[in-house]
């Protein structure tokens, strides 16, 4: 029996003993590939000074490896049944906090952050490491990268196609710009669908995002920048002069002139622009507001 077959048997037995199953509505696909676990842990570069937030720990196979390497792990699980399993499985483990919560409503300041850091008003650096449900990939990345207290690193197991989009390998979309504004994404490895139980219909990728100390746009310009980019991608098949003009309530002809002033061809589509192009455009539009 291979390690993966043993892991699958262990998972099925654990679920059966607890009268549990993978819930399709919560996007639960449990990883049973030791090589993938090792790649995730390696990409996170963990040590005993690291504070980790794990999203959707499920049955705790990745959690088990995280608590061996990190100083403290906060595992945030939405499924109440899985929370009960985790509390029983990791009973007495001191460097693990299990929280029953929706990760998109979760704040780092409520995560078991050291009291000393809270008392100083400081924001502790932390890492996000997780095998996440596909359907929350974009909202989850935005939740952490656009928060007041951003992580220093994110290592996420996500849908392969989405990882390629985030890295700009298969063209740009809104999530490409929203991610690359805050950090440098890279694909660490590909994980086939057969590495999960139940197996999803598509392959996954281990996505590592090295988060910048400061975003590529000044903090005070972030709201305008993100709003303008969102308008630009609202109808990504149309010309920028039309989509931005409609979103910002500016005539298409006037918007075309503004784009030319930013050294951008008004006939281009949003996927053709780089972050520097959006920055120039944001500078011009914010000055017009004053």
Secondary structure, DSSP 8 states (H G I E B T S, - for coil): --HHHHHHHHHHHHHHHTT----GGGT--EE--HHHHHHHHHHHT--TT-EEEEE--TTSHHHHHHHHHSSEEEEEES-HHHHHHHHHHTTT-TTEEEEES-GGG--GGGS---HHHHHHT-----EEEEE--GGGHHHHHHHHHTSSS--SEEEEEEEHHHHHHHTTTT---HHHHHHHTTEEEEEEEEE-GGGEES--SS-EEEEEEEE-SS-SS-GGGHHHHHHHHHHHTTTTTS-HHHHHHHHHT--HHHHHHHHHHTT--TT--GGG--HHHHHHHHHHHHHHH-
